Amino acid sequence: MWKIGPIEIESRAILAPMAGVTGHPFRMLCREQGAGLVYTEFVSANGIIRENEKTLDMMKFKEAERPIGVQIFGETPAVLAQSAKYIEETVKPDIIDLNFGCPVPKVTKRGAGSAILKDLPLMDEVAKAVVEAVSIPVTAKIRAGWNSGCIIAPAAAEALQDAGIAAITLHPRTTKQLYTGEADWGLIAETRKAISIPLIGNGDIKSAQDAKRMMDETGCDAVMIGRRALGNPWIFKEINEYLEKGTIPEPIRLIDRVKLCHRHLHMEALSIGQFRGTNYIKKHLSWYLKGFPGASAYRQRLYSIMEFAAMDGELNKIIEELESDRELANYTYREEGPLFPNVPNSRDNY
Ligand SMILES: Cc1cc2nc3c(=O)[nH]c(=O)nc-3n(C[C@H](O)[C@H](O)[C@H](O)COP(=O)(O)O)c2cc1C
């Protein structure tokens, strides 16, 4: 058990905010598998104060997801503060997270996301305004800095701590790097020395062993998992067991993978409607259904389906087929390969 402010967190493995991915159903599945804390994808502070319906929908969550943080982005301190207050009063999450890490030009051009790392006085103003506006803990997610000539994570973290921020997540790549090169875990260790509030390390964790290695090498309090959780919510269970006992659970069987995918479809249908849910699930499907013999044939059977009833029926059929082929049903594999450098999503490759 560890804490962010008064919020008690059971596991040191946290689900990263991911635009177009970490909606309510996926967050729920990750919590069930042992993620200690989950975040919404980044939500526009401007959209919130305008009470834009789509924006407000992005913040909805279920009680079972707690503890949960809502992540906001913007460039104007007063707007961010006002939106944070609105969120605290209406959505009532456990944490507000400030996005100071988004490298997408559409966002940074406005001075939001990781562009704020070029203007530490503005970052300070934003952090103080938001901390002042709400009574729940405010966390911040930062990158290493704007480019290799401007690595400011330790100094930014210290300033954020002084501004009243309750915990910091560091993804130690620069904005310019996007997802290229390697996350510089050494910078997490350096930042750890600069602050006393909890530090969450993030970047390039591919396995439970990597998670432990990041904690051992950097002294970070917790790890945040992004891309390795895609189609693989079991990563949280693996990390928890490895941190607690030094062992790793058996990899998931193919039939359980398909069953979870089927359940995920139903959760999406309830969350965003049957038609949207059916088409949206194809992205997750492609992550769940890979790495086993005949995977692409299964994906082909599902990709062209547009209607919920047909998708539901086809997944049921696959489950039945697997039940009559125990060898294939029991096939297991663990996601271990490289992480996709850039996962396409609805927000222009976050
Ligand atoms: C599809 C996608 C969407 C993302 N969206 C967000 C986001 O909304 N907010 C945020 O702070 N980071 C976002 N990120 C960055 C991740 O939270 C994380 O910092 C990054 O993927 C590095 O961690 P990893 O190596 O474990 O994937 C996104 C990453 C991906 C791949």
The ligand as an ORCA input file, in Angstrom:
! r2SCAN-3c Opt
* xyz 0 1
  C      -2.206      5.520    -27.942
  C      -1.562      6.362    -26.889
  C      -2.281      7.404    -26.332
  C      -1.707      8.181    -25.320
  N      -2.465      9.162    -24.731
  C      -1.972      9.837    -23.639
  C      -2.777     10.746    -22.906
  O      -3.964     10.978    -23.199
  N      -2.205     11.407    -21.852
  C      -0.903     11.177    -21.483
  O      -0.415     11.776    -20.513
  N      -0.125     10.291    -22.158
  C      -0.629      9.604    -23.202
  N       0.144      8.683    -23.843
  C       1.504      8.401    -23.343
  C       1.466      7.246    -22.337
  O       0.705      7.616    -21.198
  C       2.886      6.844    -21.902
  O       3.510      7.957    -21.298
  C       3.738      6.371    -23.070
  O       3.037      5.452    -23.881
  C       5.044      5.720    -22.574
  O       4.766      4.604    -21.783
  P       4.933      3.087    -22.369
  O       6.344      2.948    -22.867
  O       4.617      2.201    -21.197
  O       3.951      2.951    -23.492
  C      -0.390      7.922    -24.876
  C       0.334      6.875    -25.460
  C      -0.243      6.086    -26.446
  C       0.559      4.952    -27.025
*
